[in-house]
Amino acid sequence: QDSNINFAKDVMTNIEFLRDISIESFYYVLFSMEKIQYRKNDYISKAYDYADSMIIICDGVCEVRTRCEGNEFIIEHLGKGSIINHNAFFLEDLIYADI
C-alpha cells in the first residue's frame, strides 16, 4: 500500500544513515522488514542484548525502561513513527534499556 510505503520512507529518512540511500536500497530495506505484533507487557528486547533488528512503531505505545539500585523506571514512551535500536543495530552494539 502506498500509505505504508510513504510512512516507512518518512520514518526512515529520520535515520541519518538511511537518509540518502538510493531508491533501490530503500525498497530492499523496506521489503526485508517483517511485521510483528506485540501484546501488552511483551518485551521487544532486554537490556544488554545485542540489537539484531531495527524496529519502527507503526501503532501503539512502547515503554523504554531501565533499572537503577534495584528499582525499575520508565525512561520514555515511544509511539507511532518512533524507531527503536537503529543505532545499536547498525553499530552491532548492546541495547542499554528494556524495551
Number of C-alpha atoms within 10 A of each C-alpha: 5 7 8 10 13 11 13 16 17 13 19 21 14 13 13 10 12 15 14 11 12 10 10 9 12 18 14 11 12 14 10 8 13 8 7 7 10 10 7 9 9 10 13 14 19 17 16 12 13 17 22 16 15 14 18 19 17 17 11 11 13 21 17 21 17 18 13 7 5 7 7 11 13 13 14 12 12 16 15 14 18 17 18 21 22 19 17 17 17 13 11 14 16 17 20 18 16 20 23
